[in-house]
Amino acid sequence: MQTLLSQSFTAYIGIDWADAKHDICLQIAGEAQRSFEVIDHKPESIDRWAKSLHQRYGGPIAIAVELNKGPLISALQKYEFFCIFPINPSTLARHRKTFVPSGAKDDPTDAQWALELLLNHPERFPQLVQQSSAMRSLASLTEHRRGLVDDRVKLSNRLVCMLKQYYPLALELFHDHDTLVFCDFLARWSTFEVLKHARPASVLKFLHAHNVRHSELNQQRLALIAKAMPLTEDPGVVSPSALYVLALVSQLKGVITAIKDFDREIEKTANTLADYRLFKALPGAGQQLAPRLMVAFGEQRDRFKDASAVQRYAGIAPVTERSGKKKVVHWRYQCATFLRQTFVEWAAHSINQSVWAEAYYRQQRAKGSSYQAALRALAFKWIRIVYRCWKTSTVYDEKVYLQALLRHGSPLTSELDTAKPR
């Protein structure tokens, strides 16, 4: 893990970024004087500024900025003579508040605060090391996919809400309301009246065409349609509601299709990375979570000093506050939500795939932990295991770990006897 102390620089820069322009504070190595300037957020302006710096001072040049990804970072990483040191925005805000109690804020001074933090506490801010293009692509793909999944949930909820107002029968006919078959059904029969006039043979043909072939369930669907009554026949309700449902269906179908496209691209990209075999082998990781876990750890083996660094980075490690006789332990508020969500979701999936994970979860619940607290505790333990596998490039083996638990006399061994065999 490289820091400012690891190398010497010809100049030091603090940047306060914005959508349209960036305020810059520059200090030349060996000098105390600082200069300020503003550049537009345009490729030509950034390129002209970067090349002029290199002509004047050579390299390398250290840059402190309060973000670790985004368009500005992508633009700066094109230049080999720039070394980027990300600073957490909340860290910068607290530093500013320490010296400016009034709360006054200004872009040029924010650039100066970023520079001062880097110069005064160089050991605190590791240098941003660019990962391979495949890993960076995978990171973006998994985050974008999660955003699409959230969109699917929102659209599905809105669709269900609207159908309850005029066409609840459609909800009874299908258990899942975020599938292509449900969308196509509504696109063809968007109102109760239209469905009521449909022939049973046409409905069955539609279901079979969408590979919905459970004979008993399909007969139950036909029976529901035959005996159903409309919730309302008021054209002032049905007509606009049906039009809105068709609009939602169109959007939902697009999102569902996009998620499948992302799944294919994620799998294709993940398979090009050597570490994928480590994460595919983890119990319960599966096609969606294995790539997200791999992105969380990254490629650089010196990125984390130990497993506890990963636990803090992922937001899984709890925070302890002590003052006199008072001691409070709470969960970590400042962390990447998507990252923490990745580990907690995986912990939940691992319970049904790992003997010791199920035993550990039951043990935590027996102690009085809530469902979420028990999952976080399990994720905390899993991170230590995966970190070891990742550092040594060793594929996880459940049998080997169970033997280690027995060898060390772990309290879990008493629970393992009652756990279900896998």
N, C-alpha and C positions, 0 to 999 in steps of 0.2 A: 504494500500500500504506500504509494508515493505521496509525500506532503511537500510543503514549501521548503522544508529543511533538507530535503533530499537532493536539491540541486540549486545552482545559482542562476539568477535571471538578470537581464539587462534593464528591464523596466517592470513596473507593477501597475495594474489597472483595476479600477473598480467600475462596474457598469450598473446603472439603474435602467432596466429595460422597459419598454412600452410598445404598444402596437405600431405607433407611427414614428417614434424617434427613441434614441437611447442617449442618456446623459453619461458622460465619461469623466472619471478622475484619474489622472496619470501622475505617477511618481517615478522618476528615473533612479536606477540603482545607485546608491552612494550619495544621493542628494535628499534634502528634506523638503524642498519646494514642490508644490503640486500645481498642476494646471487642469483646467476644465474645458470640455468642448461637447458639442451635441452633433450626432450624426442621424440622418434619416434611416428608417428601416426599409432600405431598398438595396437589392443585391449590388448595384453599382456603387452606392455610397459606402457600404460595408467593405467592399473589395478595395476601393480607393483608399479608405482609412487604414485597412490592414497592411496594404503594401507600402504605404507611406511610413508607417511605424517600423516596418522591417528595414526599410532603407535607412532610417535615422538611427535605430538602436540595434538592429540585428535581432538575434534571438538567443535563448527562448524568452518569451514574455509571459508573465503570470497574469491571469485575469480572474478576478473575483466577481461572481454574479449570483443573484438569488434564484437560480433555477438550474435544473440538471438536464432538461430536455426542452424541446420547442424549436421554433424557427430560428431564433438567434443562436442557440447552441449549435444547430445544424450548420448554420452559416460560418460560425467561428471554427468549427472542427475541420473545415476544409484546409486550414492553414497549419502546417506542421510546427511553426514557430510559436503558436499559442498553446499555453498550458492552462486549462480551465479548472478552477476550484469552486465548486458550487457551495453556496451558503444558504441554509434553511431560512425562508422568509420570516418565520417566527423568531428565529435567533436574531436576525437583523432588526426586527421591530422592537424586541426587548432591549437590544443594545442601544438603539436610538432613544428609547424611553428613559434609559438610565441617565443619559446626558442631556436629554431634552424633556424634562418633566411636563412641560406645557403641552406636549403632544404635537408641536409644530412639525410639519413634514415638507420636504422639498426634494425634488429629484436629484439635483446636483449633490446635495449633502448626503442623500442616501447612497449615491455612488461612492462618496468619501467614507461613509460608515462601513461599507462593504470592504473597501480597501484597508481600512484600519483594522477590522476584524482579522483579515488574512495576515497582515503584517504583525500584529500583536499576539495572535494565537495561531501560528502556522501549523502546529501539531494537531489542531482540532479539525482541520478541513482537508480531507484527502483529495488528491487530484482526480478529476474525471478521466477515466481510461476508456477509450472507445472499444466496445466489443465488436465481434464480427458482424458483417452485414446481415447474415442469416439470423443471428441472435437478436439483433435490433429489430429486424423485420418480424420475428416471432413475438417479441414484446408488444409491438404495435398491434399485430393481428389478434393476440389474446385479449388485449384491452378493448379493442374495437368490437370484438365478438361479444364481450360481456356487455358493452353498451347496447348492442343489438338485442341481446337477451332481455335486458331491462325494458327496451322498447316493445318487445313482444309481450311482456307481462302487462305493460301499461295498455297497449292496444287491446289485448284480450280482456282485461278488466273492463275497459270502456264498452267493448262489444257485449259482454255479459250483462252489464248494467242496462244497456239499451234494449237488449232482447227481453229482459225481465219486464220492461214497460209495455210491450205489445205482443211478444212472441215467445213465451216461456217454453213452449213445446220443443223448440229447437235445442234448448239447453238439456232437456230430458233425454233427447235422442242420442246425444253424444256425451261421453264422460270427459273427454279432453276438448277444451275450447280454444286451443292455440295450434291446431293442425291444419294441413292443407285440405283434408277431406271435409272438415267442418266449414272451412272458408268456401270451398266449392259448393257445398250443400246450400249455404246461405246465398251464394251468388245465383244459384238456379231456382231456389224456393225461398225468397226473401220475406214472404208473409205467410201467415197461417192459411189464408184463402187459397193462395196459389198451391200450397202443399196439399190441401184438402182435395183439390181437383186432380192431383197427380195419380196415375195408376200405380197400384202396388208393384206391378212388374217393372215400371220405370224406376221406382225407388230402389228395388233390388238390383237392377242392372247398374244403377249409379254406384251403389255400395260395392258390388263385385268389381267394377272398373277401378275402384280405389283400394282394392285388396282388402275390403272389409267383408270377410266371408264367414264369420261365425254364424251358422244357421240359426241357432236358438236365439241369439241376441237380435239378429235381423228380423226374425218373426215377432219378437217383443216390440221392436221399433214399429213395425207395421200395425200391430195391435194398438199401440199408443196413438198412432196417427188416426186410426179408424174411430176410436172412442173419444178423442180429444175435443174440447170446446175452445172457442176463441176467448182470449182474455178481454179483448175489445174489438169492435168493428167500426169504431169511429174513424172515418177517413182523415180527420184532422190530426189524429195521433198516428195511425198506421202508415200513411203515405210518407210524411217527412221522416219518421223513424226508420222505415225501410230504406229510404235514400241514404240516410246517415250510416246505416249498417253496411250497405254496399260500399260506401267510402272507406269505412274501417276495414272491411274485408280485403279491399284492394291493397291497403297499406300493410295489413298483417301478412298477406301472402308474399308481398315483396320482402318483408323482414325475415320470414321463415326461409325463403329461398336464399337470401343473403347469408343467413347463418350457416346453411349447408355449404355454400360456396366457401365461407371462411373456414369451416371444419376441414374441407379438403385441402385448402392452402396451408392451414396450420399443420396438418399431418404431413404434408409434403415437405414443408420447411423444417419441421422438427426432425424428420428422418435424415436430414443432411448433417445434423450435429451429433458428434460422437457421444456426448453425455446423455443423449435421449434414452439409451438402453438402461441407464441407472434409474431414471425416473419412471420409465414404463413398468419396471419391475416392482414398484412400490404398491403395496396392497390398497386397492380402492382408488388409485390415481386415475386410471382410465384415459380415454382419448382426450378429454377436455382438461383435466387437472394436471396430467403429467407435463404438458408443455408449459403450463403456468408455473409449476414448481421449478422447472428447469430455468425459466426466466428469472425467478426470484433469487436463485443462487448465482446465476451467471456463469461466465467462463473462467474468470480470473481466480485462481485458487488462493491468492493472497488478499482477496477482497475483504474477507472477514478474518479477524484475529482468532476467534474461537466460535463455538456454537452459541454462546450467550450473545455475541454480536449479531448473529442472525436472528435470534429471538427478539432482541430489542428492535432491530431494523424492521422486522415483520409486525411489530406491535403486539406480539404474543406475551413477551415478558412483562410481568406486572411492575408497577411503580411504587416504591416505598417512600413515604414521607415521615420523618422523625423530627420532633420538636419537644425537648424536655422528656416528660414521661408519656407523651402522646405519640402513637405510631399508627399510621394509616396506610393500608395497601389497597391500591385501586388499579384498574386497567389503564393502559397507555392511551392517552388521548391524541398525541401528536404522532401519527404514523400514516402510511399509505393504506387507505381503507381497502382497496382492491387486493393488496398484498396480504393483509390480515385475513380477508375473506377467503383467499385461496387456501391458506393453511387450515382455517377452521372448517371449511367445506370438505377438504380432503380428510381431516380427522374424523368427520362424521361418516364419510364413506368407508373409511378403514375399519370401522367397528365390526362390520359384517364380513370383512375379508381377512382379519388378523385375530388370532386367538388371544394374544396378550393385550391387544388394543381393546378388545371387548371386555376382558377382565379388568383392565385399568379403568375403563369408563365406568363399569359397574361399581368398582371400588370407590371412585370419586363421588358417584351418586349416593352410595351408602353413607358417605361422610357428610352428606347434606348439601353438596354442591348442586347448583341449578344445571339445567341441560347445557346452556351456553358456557358456564364456568367449567363444567366437566370437559367439554370439547376443547376449550382453550388449554386446559391442563394437559390433555392428550396431545394436542398440537405442539405444546412446549416440549413434551418428551420426544415426540417424533422428530423434531428439528435436530435434537442432539444426535439421533441415530442417522438421519439423512446427511447431516454435516460430515460425519465420519465416513460414510460411504462416498460422498462427493469428494472429500479431500484425498481419499486413497483410490478413487475410481473403482470402487468395489460394488458389485451388484448386491442389493439387499437380499438376504436369505432368512426367511422366517425360522427355519429349523436351527440355524446357527445362533440366532438371537435368543430363542427359547432355551437352548443349551447354556448360553451365557447367563441367563436369569437363574437357572437352576444351580449353576456352578457358584454364583455369587450369593446364593441364598436370598434372592429378592423376595420381599413381602408379596409380590404378585404370584409366586409359585403356589400359594394356597388357593388362589382364585383360579389358577389355570386348570386345576383338576375338574372344576365344575363348568368350565367354558365349553361351548359347543366345538366339536372337531371340525376342521376345515378340509 
